[in-house]
């Protein structure tokens, strides 16, 4: 489901839906509630590829290892550590309500 599809179904503009999903303060509470509930019921999630194009950033981390002999062992250990760090940041982001 895209914002454009939500807008069409709810008979709203794409801009209104976008602002409502971003919880823009000048959107009417009725509209905000209607869009938010519909997005929740349809399990809407932003398209991260499209978001990355618009924002000009991906929020991806690249990890490389030049040593072939230890590559698999070190890569798996690094991946677990990075995953743990990212999980901590996700918890903090949710607790602090950052986006």
C-alpha positions in Angstrom: 0.0 0.0 0.0 1.4 3.4 -0.9 0.5 6.9 0.3 -1.1 7.6 -3.1 -3.4 4.5 -2.7 -4.3 5.6 0.9 -5.1 9.1 -0.4 -7.3 7.7 -3.2 -9.2 5.4 -0.8 -9.7 8.1 1.8 -10.5 10.7 -0.8 -7.7 13.0 0.4 -4.7 14.5 -1.4 -1.3 12.8 -1.3 0.1 15.8 0.5 -2.6 15.5 3.2 -1.8 11.8 3.7 1.9 12.5 3.8 1.5 15.3 6.4 -0.9 13.2 8.5 1.5 10.2 8.6 4.3 12.6 9.6 1.9 14.0 12.3 2.2 17.5 11.0 0.5 19.8 13.7 -1.6 21.8 11.3 -3.6 18.7 10.0 -7.1 18.4 11.4 -7.3 15.9 14.2 -10.2 14.1 12.4 -8.0 13.7 9.3 -5.0 12.7 11.3 -7.0 10.0 13.2 -8.6 8.7 10.0 -5.3 8.4 8.1 -3.4 6.9 11.1 -6.1 4.3 11.8 -6.3 3.3 8.1 -2.5 3.1 7.9 -2.4 0.9 11.0 -5.2 -1.4 9.8 -3.6 -1.9 6.4 -0.2 -2.4 8.0 1.3 0.5 6.0 5.0 1.0 6.2 6.9 3.7 4.3 8.8 2.5 1.2 12.4 2.8 2.4 13.9 2.9 -1.1 11.6 5.8 -2.1 12.3 7.5 1.2 16.1 7.1 0.7 15.8 8.7 -2.8 13.9 11.7 -1.4 16.1 12.2 1.6 19.4 11.5 -0.1 20.5 9.0 2.5 20.0 5.3 3.2 20.8 4.8 6.9 22.8 1.7 5.8 26.1 0.6 7.3 28.7 -1.0 5.2 31.3 -3.3 6.8 34.2 -4.8 4.9 37.1 -7.1 5.8 40.2 -7.5 3.6 41.6 -10.7 5.2 40.3 -13.7 3.3 41.4 -16.4 5.8 39.6 -14.9 8.8 36.9 -13.2 6.7 34.0 -15.6 7.6 34.7 -15.7 11.3 35.4 -12.0 11.7 32.5 -11.0 9.4 30.0 -13.0 11.4 31.3 -11.7 14.7 31.2 -8.1 13.4 27.7 -8.6 12.0 26.4 -9.7 15.4 28.0 -6.7 17.2 26.7 -4.3 14.6 23.2 -5.9 14.8 23.3 -5.5 18.6 24.3 -1.8 18.4 21.6 -1.2 15.8 19.0 -2.9 18.1 20.1 -0.7 21.0 19.6 2.4 18.8 16.2 1.2 17.7 15.1 0.8 21.3 16.4 4.2 22.2 14.7 5.8 19.2 11.4 4.2 20.1 11.8 5.3 23.8 12.7 8.8 22.8 10.2 9.0 19.9 12.8 10.1 17.4 12.3 9.4 13.7 
